[in-house]
Amino acid sequence: MPTTTPCLWFDTQAEDAAQFYCSIFPNSTITTTSRYGEAGPRPAGEVMAVEFQLDGQPYFALNGGPEFTFDEAISFRIDCADQEEADHYWYALSKGGEESQCGWLKDRFGLSWQVVPRRLIELLTDPDPGRATRATAAMLKMGRIDVAEVERAAEGG
């Protein structure tokens, strides 16, 4: 199967965004930066696109102009091993951005992320419908996911 690479459209912030994301995710790097030439449509030398990898996953960031912006219809889900990992991504990505509910946030560039501890999914899909319902009700009241609180709710506490 061919590789699929998300392309993120920015006005002028592609390089800043790539640097920001690479500073948060381990094993991440900017691989290529290309610049506009004399043909335009932006001034020669201005960053046109940045290719980068976040822990091996390729991304492409394009400075395409102000015509398009991000919205919640597209988001990136981060499957986190535990609360500590989830908190790392939550606090780093939400800095300068906007917190939402159920583990969702927008970073300072307007890109939406879902920060999801694995234990949350286990609790939401518990074979006991009562436990799963209580876990879901607790999650729906949260911005940042607090696994211990969701566990307490699932137990009926």
Summary of the structure (lengths in Angstrom):
residues: 157
radius of gyration: 18.6
end to end distance: 47.2
largest distance: 65.5
contacts: 446
relative contact order: 0.14
helix: 32%
strand: 27%
